[in-house]
Amino acid sequence: MAGVRQFDEGLALDKALALFWQKGYAATSMQELAAATGVQRGSLYNAYGDKETLFLRVFDVYRERFVGQMREALDKPRMRDALRSFFACVITSMTTSMASGMPTRGCLSTKTAVGTEDLEGPLRTALKALLDDIEQVLFERLSREGDQAPLTLPPRQAARLIVTFTRGLVVVERVYQDEKRLRATADNLIAMLLGPQ
């Protein structure tokens, strides 16, 4: 029957996500995706049309999961605890290894943004949507009434600063591969935003 996928799409998307995360969008070929997913290349082309469309489908899955994790991490009564939890989640995500003996996985969105020469159209739109979603989740938490810790910046500006800061953390992680350094740096930003504890 035409148009019916003859493979477990959820499993295939998870395997494709792992490969894109490991290698980056630009460095991943359809042949590698076929091998990683166990789905023939022709079936991938029939289902998605091209690598970009497959990546965008994978990125939707990633975005939904990641933003959900960020929302959950920020769901703490005290703002300082919420931000610490947020950064712990971000840092754990980027410092996790794909498999034993492999380097840390870094950040899929940052790897895609800096590793793709022609970042136009749907790829740029998908990356912007993720960053906008993270900013919005942060803004909602930073705007919550009744918190005891006043921000040194308006909530929207603070949220945007934090999103930008996390992109820099990814680069520092790649260079130093020192989780303690990342956590200490994140704690310094929290102190700048909320004042010393």
C-alpha positions in Angstrom: 0.0 0.0 0.0 1.5 3.3 -1.0 2.4 5.8 1.7 2.2 3.2 4.5 5.5 3.0 6.4 6.8 -0.5 6.7 9.0 0.3 9.7 8.6 1.5 13.3 8.8 5.2 12.8 9.3 6.0 16.5 12.3 3.7 16.7 13.7 4.9 13.4 13.4 8.5 14.5 15.2 7.8 17.8 18.0 6.1 16.0 18.3 9.0 13.4 18.2 11.5 16.3 21.2 9.7 18.0 23.2 9.8 14.7 22.4 13.5 13.9 23.3 14.3 17.5 26.6 12.5 17.3 27.7 13.7 13.8 25.7 16.8 13.2 23.2 17.5 10.4 25.8 18.4 7.7 28.1 15.4 8.4 25.4 12.8 8.3 24.5 11.0 5.1 21.4 9.2 4.1 23.5 6.0 3.8 24.5 6.4 7.4 20.9 7.1 8.4 19.8 3.9 6.7 22.4 1.9 8.4 21.7 3.4 11.8 17.9 3.0 11.6 17.9 -0.3 9.9 15.6 1.1 7.2 16.6 0.9 3.6 17.7 4.2 2.0 14.9 3.9 -0.6 12.3 3.5 2.2 13.7 6.6 4.0 13.4 8.6 0.7 9.9 7.3 0.1 8.9 8.2 3.7 10.6 11.6 4.0 11.8 12.7 0.6 15.2 13.9 1.6 17.6 14.3 4.5 16.4 17.7 5.4 12.8 16.6 5.8 13.9 13.6 7.9 16.0 15.9 10.0 13.1 18.3 10.5 10.9 15.4 11.6 13.6 14.2 14.0 14.1 17.7 15.3 10.4 18.1 16.1 10.7 15.0 18.3 13.9 16.4 19.9 12.3 19.8 20.4 9.2 18.5 22.1 11.3 16.3 24.5 13.9 19.0 25.3 11.4 21.8 25.9 9.4 19.4 28.1 12.5 18.6 30.1 13.2 22.3 30.5 9.7 23.0 31.6 9.8 20.2 34.2 13.3 21.4 35.4 12.0 24.9 36.0 8.9 23.7 38.0 10.3 24.5 41.4 8.8 26.8 44.0 12.0 29.0 44.5 13.4 30.8 41.4 17.0 30.0 42.4 16.2 26.3 42.7 14.4 26.4 39.4 17.4 28.0 37.6 19.8 25.6 39.2 17.6 22.7 38.1 17.3 24.2 34.5 21.1 24.4 34.2 21.6 21.0 35.7 19.3 19.6 33.0 21.0 21.5 30.2 24.5 20.5 31.4 23.6 16.9 31.9 22.1 16.8 28.4 25.3 18.1 26.7 27.7 16.1 28.8 26.1 12.8 28.3 28.0 10.4 26.1 26.2 8.6 23.2 27.9 5.3 24.1 30.7 4.0 26.3 34.0 5.4 25.0 32.4 8.0 22.8 32.8 11.8 23.4 30.0 13.8 25.0 27.1 14.6 22.7 27.0 18.3 23.1 24.0 20.2 21.8 22.1 19.1 18.7 20.8 22.6 17.9 24.1 24.4 18.4 26.0 21.7 16.4 23.5 22.1 13.6 23.6 25.9 13.6 27.4 26.1 13.5 28.1 23.0 11.4 25.7 23.7 8.5 27.0 26.0 5.8 23.7 26.9 4.2 21.4 27.5 7.2 18.4 28.9 5.5 14.7 28.1 5.1 13.3 25.3 7.2 16.5 24.5 9.1 16.8 28.1 10.4 13.1 28.2 11.2 13.3 25.0 13.2 16.3 26.2 15.2 14.7 29.5 15.9 11.5 27.8 17.1 13.5 25.7 19.6 15.3 28.7 21.0 12.1 30.7 21.1 10.4 27.9 23.0 13.2 27.7 25.5 13.1 31.4 26.0 9.3 31.4 26.5 9.5 28.6 29.1 12.2 30.6 30.9 10.2 33.8 30.6 7.1 32.1 32.0 9.0 30.8 35.1 10.9 34.1 35.6 7.6 36.0 35.4 5.9 33.9 38.1 4.3 36.0 40.8 5.2 35.6 44.4 8.9 34.6 44.1 11.1 36.0 46.8 14.2 36.5 44.6 13.9 39.7 42.4 15.6 39.6 39.1 18.3 42.1 38.2 16.8 42.2 34.6 13.3 42.2 33.3 12.1 38.6 32.8 12.2 38.6 29.0 15.7 40.0 28.9 16.8 37.5 31.5 15.3 34.6 29.6 17.0 35.7 26.4 20.4 36.1 28.3 20.0 32.6 29.7 19.3 31.1 26.3 22.3 32.8 24.8 24.5 31.8 27.8 23.5 28.1 27.2 24.9 28.3 23.7 28.2 29.4 25.1 28.2 26.7 27.7 28.1 24.2 24.8 31.3 25.6 23.3 33.0 25.6 26.7 32.0 22.0 27.3 33.5 21.0 24.0 36.8 22.6 24.9 37.2 21.9 28.6 35.0 18.8 29.1 34.7 19.8 32.7 31.2 19.5 34.1 32.2 21.2 37.4 33.4 24.3 35.5 30.0 24.5 33.7 28.0 24.2 36.9 30.1 26.8 38.6 29.8 29.2 35.7 26.0 28.7 35.6 25.9 29.4 39.4 27.7 32.7 38.7 25.1 33.7 36.2 22.3 32.8 38.6 24.0 35.0 41.3 24.2 37.9 38.7 20.5 37.5 38.0 19.2 37.0 41.5 22.0 38.4 43.7 24.2 36.4 46.0 22.5 33.8 48.2 
